[in-house]
Amino acid sequence: MKKTLFAGAALLAFTLAAPGLAETAARHDGAIVLAQAAPAAEEPAKTRRSKKKKEAASKREPTASQMAARERQRKCAAEWKEAKAAGKTGGLKWPKYWSQCNARLKGNSA
């Protein structure tokens, strides 16, 4: 009897802690315990504000340096594909190749 009560209490605590679950069922000594979560309340205002900030941030135009970095990555990717198809990567993996190619296109010594 104590095991069933303890298991039922644990199941109830779990159900209250995880309201996203619609239904939770468990078997204990032949008895079935069924719990149903309450409908989720509306999101708190803090969450709504952070979503608006994320949406605003995703709508920003990329900076000049971001655009230049993306262009360098496209050029290096095209070179990588050609070198890999020809078997001329020199044993390099993409991250190391990208690092060297990026430095070369920036004008830095790699």
C-alpha distances in whole Angstrom, upper triangle without the diagonal:
4,5,5,6,9,10,11,12,14,15,16,18,20,21,23,24,26,27,29,27,27,24,21,18,15,13,10,9,12,11,14,14,17,19,23,25,28,31,33,35,39,40,41,44,44,43,46,49,48,48,51,53,51,53,56,56,56,59,61,64,64,67,70,68,65,68,70,67,65,69,69,66,67,70,69,66,69,71,68,68,71,71,68,70,73,71,72,69,70,67,65,62,62,61,64,66,65,65,69,70,69,71,74,74,73,76,74,75,72
4,5,5,6,8,10,10,12,14,15,16,18,20,21,22,24,26,28,26,27,24,21,19,16,15,11,11,14,13,15,15,18,19,23,24,27,30,32,34,37,38,39,43,42,41,44,47,46,46,50,51,50,52,55,54,54,57,60,62,62,64,68,66,63,66,68,65,64,67,67,64,66,69,67,65,68,69,66,66,70,70,67,68,71,69,71,68,68,65,63,60,60,59,61,64,63,63,67,68,67,68,72,72,71,74,72,73,70
4,6,5,6,8,10,10,12,14,15,16,18,20,21,22,24,26,24,25,22,18,16,13,12,8,9,12,12,13,13,16,18,21,23,26,29,30,33,36,37,38,42,41,40,43,45,44,44,48,49,48,50,53,52,52,55,57,60,60,62,65,64,61,63,65,62,61,64,64,61,63,66,64,62,65,66,63,63,67,66,63,65,68,66,67,64,65,61,60,57,57,56,58,61,60,60,64,65,64,66,69,69,68,71,69,70,67
4,5,5,6,8,10,10,12,14,15,16,18,20,21,22,24,22,22,19,16,13,11,9,6,7,10,8,10,9,13,15,18,20,23,27,28,31,34,35,36,40,40,39,41,44,43,43,47,48,47,48,51,51,51,54,56,59,59,62,65,63,60,63,65,62,60,64,64,61,62,65,64,61,64,66,63,63,66,66,63,65,68,66,68,64,66,62,61,57,57,56,59,61,60,61,64,65,64,66,69,69,69,72,70,70,67
4,5,5,6,9,10,10,12,14,15,16,18,20,21,24,21,22,19,16,15,12,12,9,11,13,11,12,10,13,14,18,19,22,25,27,29,33,34,34,38,38,37,40,42,42,42,45,46,46,47,50,50,50,53,56,59,59,61,64,63,60,62,64,61,60,64,64,61,62,66,64,62,65,67,64,64,67,67,64,66,69,67,69,65,67,63,62,58,58,56,59,62,61,61,65,65,64,66,69,69,68,71,70,70,67
4,5,5,6,9,10,10,12,14,15,16,18,20,23,21,22,19,16,15,13,13,10,12,15,13,14,12,15,15,18,19,22,25,26,29,32,32,33,37,36,35,38,41,40,40,44,45,44,46,49,48,48,51,54,57,56,59,62,60,57,60,62,59,58,61,62,58,60,63,61,59,62,64,61,61,65,65,62,63,67,65,66,63,64,60,59,55,55,53,56,59,58,58,61,63,61,63,66,66,65,68,67,67,64
4,5,5,6,9,10,10,12,14,15,16,18,20,18,19,16,13,11,9,9,7,10,13,11,11,9,12,13,16,17,20,24,25,27,31,31,32,36,36,34,37,40,38,39,42,43,42,44,47,47,46,50,52,55,54,57,60,58,55,58,60,57,56,59,59,56,57,61,59,57,60,62,58,58,62,62,59,61,64,62,63,60,61,58,56,53,52,51,54,57,55,56,59,60,59,61,64,64,64,67,65,65,62
4,5,5,6,9,10,10,12,14,15,16,19,16,17,14,11,10,9,10,8,11,13,10,10,7,9,10,13,15,18,21,22,25,28,29,30,34,34,33,36,38,37,37,41,42,41,43,46,46,46,49,51,54,54,57,60,59,55,58,60,57,56,60,60,57,58,61,60,58,61,62,60,59,63,63,60,62,65,63,65,62,63,60,58,54,54,53,56,58,57,57,61,61,60,62,65,65,64,68,66,67,64
4,5,5,6,9,10,11,12,14,16,18,17,18,16,13,13,12,13,12,15,17,14,13,10,12,11,14,15,17,21,21,24,27,28,28,32,32,31,34,36,36,36,39,40,40,42,44,45,45,48,50,53,53,55,59,57,54,57,59,56,55,59,59,56,58,61,59,57,60,62,59,59,63,63,60,62,65,63,65,61,63,59,58,54,53,52,55,57,56,56,60,61,59,61,64,64,63,66,65,66,63
4,5,5,6,9,10,10,12,14,17,15,17,15,12,12,11,13,12,15,17,15,14,11,12,11,14,14,17,20,21,23,27,27,28,31,31,30,32,35,34,34,38,39,37,39,42,42,42,45,47,50,50,53,56,54,51,54,56,53,52,56,56,53,54,58,56,54,57,59,56,56,60,60,57,59,62,60,61,58,59,56,54,50,50,48,51,54,52,53,56,57,56,58,61,61,60,63,61,62,59
4,5,5,6,9,10,10,12,14,12,13,11,8,8,8,11,11,15,16,13,11,8,9,8,11,12,15,18,19,21,25,25,27,30,30,29,31,34,33,33,36,38,36,38,41,41,41,44,46,49,49,52,55,54,50,53,55,52,51,55,55,52,53,56,55,53,56,58,55,55,58,58,56,57,60,59,60,57,58,55,53,50,49,48,51,53,52,52,56,57,55,57,60,60,59,63,61,62,59
4,5,5,6,9,10,11,14,12,13,11,9,10,11,13,14,17,18,15,13,9,9,7,9,10,12,16,17,19,22,23,24,28,28,27,30,32,32,32,35,36,36,37,40,41,40,43,46,49,49,52,55,54,51,53,55,53,52,55,56,53,54,57,56,54,57,59,56,56,60,60,57,59,62,61,62,59,60,57,55,52,51,49,53,55,53,54,57,58,56,58,61,61,60,63,62,63,60
4,5,5,6,9,10,13,13,14,13,11,13,13,16,16,19,21,18,16,13,13,10,12,11,13,16,16,18,22,22,23,26,26,25,28,30,30,30,33,34,34,36,38,38,39,42,44,47,47,49,53,51,48,51,53,51,50,53,54,51,52,56,54,52,55,57,55,55,59,59,56,58,61,59,60,57,58,55,53,50,49,47,50,53,51,51,55,56,54,56,59,59,58,61,59,60,58
4,5,5,6,9,11,10,12,11,9,11,12,15,16,19,20,18,16,13,12,10,11,10,13,16,15,18,21,21,22,26,25,24,27,29,28,28,32,33,32,33,37,36,36,39,42,45,45,47,50,49,46,48,51,48,47,50,51,48,49,52,51,49,52,54,51,51,55,55,52,54,57,56,57,54,55,52,50,46,46,44,47,49,48,48,52,53,51,53,56,56,55,58,57,58,55
4,5,5,6,9,7,9,8,7,10,11,15,16,20,20,18,15,12,10,7,8,6,9,12,13,15,19,19,21,25,25,23,25,28,27,27,31,32,31,32,36,36,36,38,41,44,44,47,50,49,46,48,51,48,47,50,51,48,49,53,52,49,52,55,52,52,55,56,53,55,58,57,58,55,56,53,51,48,47,45,49,51,49,49,53,54,52,54,57,56,56,59,58,59,56
4,6,6,9,9,11,11,11,13,15,18,19,23,23,20,18,14,13,9,9,7,9,11,11,13,17,17,18,22,22,21,23,26,26,26,29,30,30,31,34,35,35,38,40,43,44,46,50,49,46,48,51,48,47,51,51,48,50,53,52,50,53,55,53,53,57,57,55,56,60,58,59,56,58,55,52,49,48,46,49,51,49,50,54,54,52,54,57,56,56,59,58,59,57
4,6,9,10,12,13,12,15,16,20,21,24,25,23,20,17,15,12,12,10,11,13,12,14,17,16,17,21,20,19,22,25,24,24,27,28,28,29,32,32,33,36,38,41,41,43,47,46,43,45,48,45,44,48,48,45,47,50,49,47,50,52,50,50,54,54,52,54,57,55,56,53,54,51,49,46,44,43,46,48,46,46,50,51,49,51,54,53,52,56,54,56,53
4,5,6,9,10,10,14,15,19,21,24,25,22,20,16,15,12,11,8,10,11,10,13,16,15,17,21,20,18,21,24,23,22,26,27,26,28,31,31,31,34,36,39,39,42,45,44,41,43,46,43,42,45,46,43,44,48,47,45,48,50,47,47,51,52,49,51,54,53,54,51,52,49,47,43,42,41,44,46,44,45,48,49,47,49,52,51,51,54,53,54,52
4,5,7,9,10,14,16,20,22,26,26,23,20,17,14,11,9,5,7,8,7,10,13,13,15,19,19,17,19,23,22,22,25,27,26,27,30,31,30,33,35,39,39,42,45,45,42,44,46,44,43,46,47,44,45,49,48,46,49,51,49,49,52,53,51,52,56,55,56,53,54,52,49,46,44,43,46,48,46,46,50,50,48,51,54,53,52,55,54,56,54
4,6,9,11,14,17,21,23,27,27,24,21,18,15,12,10,7,9,8,7,11,13,13,16,19,19,17,19,22,21,20,23,25,24,25,28,29,28,31,33,36,37,40,43,42,39,41,44,41,40,43,44,41,42,46,45,43,46,48,46,45,49,50,48,49,52,51,53,50,52,49,47,43,41,40,44,45,43,44,48,48,46,48,51,50,50,53,52,54,51
4,6,7,11,14,17,20,24,23,21,17,15,12,10,8,6,9,10,10,14,16,17,19,23,23,21,22,26,25,24,27,29,27,28,32,32,31,34,37,39,40,43,46,45,42,44,46,44,42,46,47,44,44,48,47,44,47,50,47,47,50,51,48,50,53,52,54,51,53,50,48,44,42,42,45,47,45,46,50,50,48,51,53,52,52,56,55,56,53
4,7,10,14,17,20,24,23,20,16,14,11,9,6,5,8,8,10,14,16,18,21,24,25,22,24,27,27,25,28,31,29,30,33,34,33,35,38,41,42,45,48,48,44,46,49,46,44,48,49,46,46,50,49,47,49,52,50,49,52,53,51,52,55,55,56,53,55,53,50,47,45,44,48,49,48,49,52,52,51,53,56,55,55,58,57,59,56
4,7,10,14,17,20,19,16,13,11,7,6,5,6,10,11,13,17,20,21,24,27,28,26,27,31,30,29,32,34,32,33,37,37,36,39,42,45,45,48,51,51,47,49,52,49,47,51,52,48,49,53,52,49,52,54,52,51,54,55,52,53,57,56,58,55,57,54,52,48,47,46,50,51,50,51,54,54,53,56,58,57,57,61,60,61,58
4,7,11,13,17,16,14,10,8,6,5,7,8,12,14,16,19,22,23,26,29,30,27,29,32,31,30,34,36,34,35,38,39,38,41,43,46,46,49,52,52,48,50,52,50,48,51,52,49,50,53,52,49,52,54,52,51,55,55,52,54,57,56,57,55,56,53,51,48,47,46,49,51,50,51,54,55,53,56,59,58,58,61,60,61,58
4,7,10,13,12,10,7,6,5,7,9,11,15,17,19,23,26,27,29,33,33,31,33,36,35,34,38,39,38,39,42,42,41,44,47,50,50,53,56,55,51,53,56,53,51,54,55,52,52,56,55,52,55,57,54,53,57,57,54,55,59,58,59,57,58,55,53,50,49,48,52,54,52,53,57,57,56,59,61,61,61,64,63,64,61
4,7,10,10,8,6,6,7,9,12,15,18,21,22,26,29,30,32,35,36,33,36,39,37,37,40,42,40,41,45,45,44,47,49,52,52,55,58,57,53,55,57,54,53,56,57,53,54,57,56,53,56,58,55,54,58,58,55,56,60,58,60,57,58,55,54,50,50,49,52,54,53,54,57,58,57,59,62,62,62,65,64,64,61
4,7,6,6,5,6,9,12,15,18,21,24,26,29,33,33,35,39,39,37,39,42,41,40,44,45,44,45,48,48,47,50,53,56,56,58,61,60,57,58,61,58,56,59,60,56,57,60,59,56,59,61,58,57,60,61,57,59,62,60,62,59,61,57,56,53,52,52,55,57,56,57,60,61,60,62,65,65,65,68,67,67,64
4,5,5,6,8,11,14,17,20,23,26,28,31,34,35,37,41,41,39,41,44,43,43,46,47,46,47,51,51,50,53,55,58,58,60,63,62,59,61,63,60,58,62,62,59,60,63,61,59,61,63,60,59,63,63,60,61,64,63,64,62,63,59,58,55,54,54,57,59,58,59,62,63,62,64,67,67,67,70,68,69,66
4,6,8,11,14,17,21,23,27,30,32,35,38,39,41,44,44,43,45,48,47,46,50,51,50,51,54,54,54,57,59,62,62,64,67,66,62,64,66,63,62,65,65,62,63,66,64,62,64,66,63,62,66,66,63,64,67,65,67,64,65,62,61,57,57,57,60,62,61,62,65,66,65,68,70,70,70,73,72,72,69
4,7,10,13,16,20,23,26,29,31,34,38,39,41,45,45,43,45,48,47,46,50,51,50,51,54,55,54,56,59,62,62,64,67,66,63,65,67,64,62,65,66,62,63,66,65,62,64,66,63,62,66,66,63,64,67,65,67,65,66,63,62,58,58,58,61,63,62,63,66,67,66,68,71,71,71,74,73,73,70
4,6,10,13,17,20,23,26,28,31,35,36,38,42,42,40,42,46,45,44,47,49,48,49,52,52,52,54,57,60,60,63,66,65,61,63,66,63,61,64,65,62,62,66,64,61,64,66,63,62,66,66,63,64,67,66,68,65,66,63,62,58,58,57,60,62,61,62,66,66,65,68,71,70,70,73,72,73,69
4,6,10,13,16,20,22,25,28,31,33,35,39,39,37,39,42,42,41,44,46,44,45,49,49,48,51,54,57,57,60,63,62,58,60,62,60,58,61,62,59,59,63,61,58,61,63,60,60,63,64,60,61,65,63,65,63,64,61,59,56,55,55,58,60,59,60,63,64,63,65,68,67,67,71,69,70,67
4,7,10,13,16,19,22,25,28,30,32,35,36,34,36,39,39,38,41,43,42,43,46,47,46,49,51,54,55,57,60,59,56,58,60,58,56,60,60,57,58,61,60,57,60,62,59,59,62,63,60,61,64,63,65,62,63,60,58,55,54,53,57,59,57,58,62,62,61,63,66,66,65,69,67,68,65
4,7,10,13,16,19,22,25,27,29,33,33,31,33,37,36,35,38,40,39,40,43,44,43,46,49,51,52,55,58,57,54,56,58,56,54,57,58,55,56,59,58,55,58,60,58,57,61,61,58,59,63,62,63,60,62,59,57,54,53,52,55,57,56,57,60,60,59,62,64,64,64,67,66,67,64
4,7,10,13,15,18,22,23,25,29,30,28,30,33,33,32,35,37,36,37,40,41,40,43,46,49,49,52,55,55,51,53,56,53,52,55,56,53,54,57,56,54,57,59,56,56,60,60,57,59,62,61,62,59,61,58,56,53,51,51,54,56,54,55,59,59,57,60,63,62,61,65,64,65,62
4,7,9,12,15,18,20,23,26,27,25,27,30,30,29,32,34,33,34,37,38,38,40,43,46,47,50,53,53,49,51,54,51,50,53,54,51,52,56,55,52,55,57,55,54,58,59,56,57,61,60,61,58,60,58,55,52,50,49,53,55,53,54,57,57,56,58,61,60,60,63,62,64,61
4,6,8,12,15,17,19,23,24,22,23,27,26,26,29,31,30,31,34,35,35,37,40,43,44,47,50,49,46,48,51,49,47,50,52,49,50,53,52,50,53,55,53,53,56,57,55,56,59,58,60,57,59,56,54,50,48,47,51,52,50,51,55,55,53,56,58,57,57,60,59,61,58
4,6,9,12,15,17,20,22,20,21,25,25,24,27,30,29,30,33,34,34,36,39,42,43,46,50,49,46,48,51,49,47,51,52,49,50,54,53,51,54,56,54,54,58,58,56,57,61,60,61,58,60,58,55,52,50,49,52,54,51,52,56,56,54,56,59,58,57,61,60,62,59
4,6,9,12,15,18,20,18,19,22,23,22,24,27,26,27,30,31,31,33,36,39,40,43,47,47,44,45,48,46,45,48,50,47,48,51,51,49,51,54,52,52,55,56,54,55,59,58,59,57,59,56,54,50,48,47,51,52,49,51,54,54,52,54,57,56,55,59,58,60,58
4,7,8,11,15,16,14,15,19,19,18,21,23,23,23,26,28,28,30,33,36,37,40,43,43,40,42,45,43,42,45,47,44,45,49,48,46,49,52,50,49,53,54,52,53,57,56,57,54,56,54,51,48,45,44,48,49,47,47,51,51,49,51,54,53,52,55,55,57,55
4,6,9,12,14,13,13,17,18,17,19,22,22,23,25,27,27,29,32,35,37,39,43,43,40,42,45,43,42,45,47,45,46,49,49,47,50,53,51,51,54,56,54,55,59,58,59,56,58,56,53,49,47,45,49,50,48,48,52,52,49,52,55,53,52,56,55,57,55
4,6,9,12,10,10,14,15,14,16,19,19,19,22,24,24,26,28,32,34,36,40,40,37,39,42,41,40,43,45,43,43,47,47,45,48,51,49,49,53,54,52,54,57,57,57,54,57,55,52,48,46,44,48,49,46,47,50,50,47,50,52,51,50,53,53,55,53
4,6,8,6,7,10,11,11,13,16,16,17,19,21,21,23,26,29,31,33,37,37,34,36,39,38,36,40,42,40,40,44,44,42,45,48,46,46,50,51,50,51,55,54,54,51,54,52,48,45,42,41,44,46,43,43,47,46,44,46,49,47,46,50,49,51,50
4,5,6,7,9,10,11,13,15,16,17,19,21,22,24,26,29,31,33,37,37,34,36,39,38,37,41,42,40,41,45,45,44,46,49,48,48,51,52,51,53,56,55,56,52,54,52,49,46,43,41,45,46,43,43,47,47,44,46,49,47,46,50,49,51,50
4,5,5,6,9,10,11,13,14,15,17,18,20,22,23,27,29,31,34,35,32,35,38,37,36,39,41,39,41,44,44,43,46,48,47,48,51,52,51,53,56,56,55,52,55,53,49,46,43,41,45,46,43,43,46,46,43,45,48,46,45,48,48,50,49
4,5,5,6,9,10,11,13,14,15,17,19,20,22,25,27,28,32,32,30,32,35,34,34,37,39,37,38,42,42,41,44,46,45,46,49,50,49,51,54,53,53,50,52,50,46,43,41,38,42,43,40,40,43,43,40,42,45,43,42,45,45,47,46
4,5,5,6,9,10,11,12,14,15,17,19,21,24,25,27,31,31,29,31,34,32,32,35,37,35,36,40,39,38,41,44,42,43,46,47,46,48,51,50,50,47,49,47,44,41,38,36,39,41,38,38,42,41,38,41,44,42,40,44,43,46,44
4,6,5,6,9,10,11,12,14,15,17,19,23,24,27,31,31,28,30,33,32,31,35,37,35,36,39,40,38,41,44,43,43,47,48,47,48,51,51,51,48,50,49,45,42,39,38,41,42,39,39,43,42,39,41,44,42,41,44,44,47,45
4,5,5,6,9,10,11,12,14,16,17,21,23,24,28,29,26,28,32,31,30,33,35,34,35,38,39,38,41,43,42,43,46,47,46,48,51,51,51,48,50,48,45,42,39,37,40,41,38,38,41,41,38,40,42,40,39,42,42,45,44
4,5,5,6,9,10,10,12,14,16,19,21,22,26,26,24,26,29,28,27,31,32,31,32,36,36,35,38,40,39,40,43,44,43,45,48,48,47,44,46,45,41,38,35,33,36,37,34,34,38,37,34,36,39,37,36,39,39,42,40
4,5,5,6,9,10,11,13,15,18,20,22,26,26,23,25,29,27,26,30,31,30,31,34,35,33,36,39,38,38,41,43,42,43,46,46,46,43,46,44,41,37,34,33,36,37,34,34,38,37,34,36,39,37,36,39,39,42,41
4,5,5,6,9,10,11,13,17,19,21,25,25,23,24,28,27,26,29,31,30,31,34,35,34,37,39,39,39,42,44,43,45,48,48,47,44,47,46,42,39,36,34,37,38,35,35,38,37,34,37,39,37,36,39,39,42,41
4,5,5,6,9,10,11,15,16,18,22,22,20,22,25,25,24,27,29,28,29,33,33,32,35,37,37,38,41,42,41,43,46,46,45,42,45,44,40,37,34,32,35,36,32,32,36,35,32,34,37,34,33,36,36,39,38
4,5,5,6,9,10,14,15,17,21,21,18,20,24,22,21,25,27,25,26,30,30,29,32,34,34,34,38,39,38,40,43,43,42,39,42,40,37,34,31,29,32,33,29,30,33,32,29,32,34,32,31,35,34,37,36
4,5,5,6,9,13,14,17,21,22,19,20,24,23,22,25,27,26,26,30,31,29,32,35,34,34,37,39,38,40,43,43,43,40,43,42,38,35,32,30,34,34,30,31,34,33,30,33,35,33,32,35,36,39,38
4,5,5,7,10,13,15,19,20,18,19,22,22,21,24,26,26,26,30,31,30,32,35,35,35,38,40,39,41,44,44,44,41,43,43,39,36,33,31,34,34,31,31,34,33,30,32,35,32,31,34,35,38,37
4,5,6,9,10,12,16,17,14,16,20,19,18,21,23,23,24,27,28,27,30,32,32,33,35,37,36,38,41,41,40,38,40,39,36,33,29,28,31,31,27,28,31,30,26,29,31,29,27,31,31,34,33
4,6,8,10,13,16,17,14,15,19,18,16,20,22,21,21,25,26,25,27,30,29,30,33,34,34,36,38,39,38,36,38,37,34,31,28,26,29,29,26,27,30,28,25,28,30,28,27,30,31,34,33
4,7,9,12,16,17,14,15,19,19,17,20,23,22,22,25,27,26,28,31,31,31,34,36,36,37,40,40,40,37,40,40,36,33,30,29,32,31,28,29,31,30,27,29,31,28,27,31,32,35,34
4,6,9,12,14,12,13,16,17,16,18,21,21,21,24,26,25,27,30,30,31,33,35,35,37,39,40,39,37,39,39,35,33,29,28,30,30,26,27,30,28,25,27,29,26,25,28,29,32,32
4,6,9,12,10,10,13,14,13,15,18,18,19,21,23,23,25,27,28,29,31,33,33,35,37,38,37,35,37,37,34,31,28,27,29,28,25,25,28,26,22,25,26,23,22,26,27,30,30
4,7,8,6,6,10,10,10,12,15,15,16,18,20,20,22,24,25,26,28,30,30,32,34,35,34,31,34,34,30,28,24,23,25,25,21,22,24,22,19,21,23,20,19,22,23,27,26
4,5,5,6,9,10,11,12,14,15,17,19,20,21,23,25,25,27,29,30,31,33,35,36,34,31,34,34,30,29,25,23,25,25,21,21,23,21,18,19,21,18,17,20,21,25,25
4,5,5,6,9,10,11,12,14,15,17,18,20,21,23,24,26,27,29,30,32,33,34,32,30,32,33,29,28,25,23,24,24,20,20,21,19,16,17,19,16,14,17,19,22,23
4,5,5,6,9,10,10,12,14,15,16,18,20,21,22,24,26,27,28,30,31,32,30,27,30,30,26,25,22,20,21,21,17,16,18,17,13,14,16,13,11,15,16,19,20
4,5,5,6,9,10,10,12,14,15,16,18,20,21,22,25,25,26,28,30,31,29,26,29,29,25,24,20,18,20,20,16,16,18,17,13,15,17,14,13,17,18,21,21
4,5,5,6,9,10,11,12,14,15,17,19,20,21,23,24,25,27,29,30,28,26,29,29,26,24,21,20,21,20,16,17,19,17,14,16,17,14,13,17,18,22,22
4,5,5,6,9,10,11,12,14,16,17,18,20,21,22,24,26,27,28,26,24,26,27,24,23,19,18,19,18,14,15,16,14,11,13,14,10,9,13,15,18,18
4,5,5,6,9,10,10,12,14,15,16,18,20,21,22,24,26,26,24,22,24,24,21,19,16,15,16,15,11,12,14,12,8,11,12,10,9,13,14,17,16
4,5,5,6,9,10,10,12,14,15,16,19,20,21,22,24,25,24,21,24,24,21,19,16,15,17,15,12,13,15,13,10,14,15,12,12,16,17,20,19
4,5,5,6,9,10,11,13,14,16,17,18,20,21,23,24,23,21,24,25,21,20,16,16,18,16,12,14,15,12,10,13,13,10,11,15,16,19,19
4,5,5,6,8,10,11,12,14,16,16,18,20,21,22,20,18,21,21,18,17,14,14,15,12,9,11,11,8,6,10,10,7,8,12,13,15,15
4,5,5,6,9,10,10,12,14,15,16,18,20,20,19,16,19,20,16,15,11,11,13,11,7,10,11,9,7,11,12,10,11,14,15,17,16
4,5,5,6,9,10,11,13,14,15,17,19,20,19,17,20,21,18,16,13,14,15,13,10,13,14,11,10,14,14,11,14,17,18,20,19
4,5,5,6,9,10,11,12,14,16,17,18,17,15,18,20,17,16,13,14,15,12,10,13,12,9,9,12,11,9,12,14,16,18,17
4,5,5,6,9,10,10,12,14,15,16,14,12,15,16,13,13,10,11,11,8,6,9,9,6,7,10,10,9,12,14,15,16,14
4,5,5,6,9,10,10,12,14,15,14,12,16,16,13,12,9,11,12,9,8,11,12,9,10,14,14,12,15,18,18,19,17
4,5,5,6,9,10,11,13,14,13,13,16,17,15,14,12,14,15,12,11,14,14,11,13,16,15,13,16,19,20,21,19
4,6,5,6,8,10,11,12,10,10,13,15,13,13,11,13,13,10,10,13,12,9,11,14,12,12,15,17,18,18,16
4,5,5,6,8,10,10,9,7,11,12,10,10,8,11,11,8,8,12,11,9,12,15,14,14,17,18,19,19,16
4,6,5,6,9,10,10,9,13,14,12,12,10,13,14,11,12,15,15,13,15,18,17,17,20,22,22,22,20
4,6,5,6,9,9,9,13,14,14,14,13,16,16,13,14,17,16,13,16,19,17,17,20,22,23,22,20
4,5,5,6,5,6,9,11,10,11,11,14,14,10,12,15,14,12,15,18,16,16,20,21,21,20,18
4,5,5,6,6,9,10,10,10,10,13,13,11,13,16,15,14,17,19,18,19,22,23,24,23,20
4,5,8,9,12,13,13,13,13,17,17,14,16,19,19,17,20,22,21,21,25,26,27,26,23
4,6,8,11,12,13,15,15,18,18,15,17,20,19,17,21,22,21,21,25,25,26,25,23
4,6,8,9,11,12,13,17,16,13,16,19,17,17,20,22,21,22,25,26,26,24,21
4,5,8,9,11,13,16,14,11,14,17,15,14,18,19,17,19,22,22,22,21,18
4,5,6,8,9,12,10,8,11,13,12,12,15,17,16,17,20,21,20,19,16
4,5,9,11,13,11,9,13,14,12,13,17,17,16,19,21,21,21,18,15
4,7,10,12,10,10,13,14,13,15,18,19,18,21,23,23,22,20,17
4,7,8,6,6,10,11,10,12,14,15,16,18,20,20,19,17,14
4,6,6,6,9,10,11,12,14,16,17,18,20,21,20,19,15
4,6,5,6,8,10,10,12,14,15,16,18,20,19,18,15
4,5,5,6,9,10,10,12,14,15,16,18,17,17,13
4,5,5,6,9,10,11,12,14,15,17,15,14,10
4,5,5,6,8,10,10,12,14,15,14,14,10
4,6,5,6,8,10,10,12,14,13,13,11
4,6,5,6,9,10,11,12,11,11,8
4,6,5,6,9,10,11,9,8,5
4,5,5,6,9,10,10,10,8
4,5,5,6,9,8,10,9
4,6,5,6,5,6,6
4,5,5,6,6,7
4,5,8,10,10
4,6,9,10
4,7,9
4,6
4
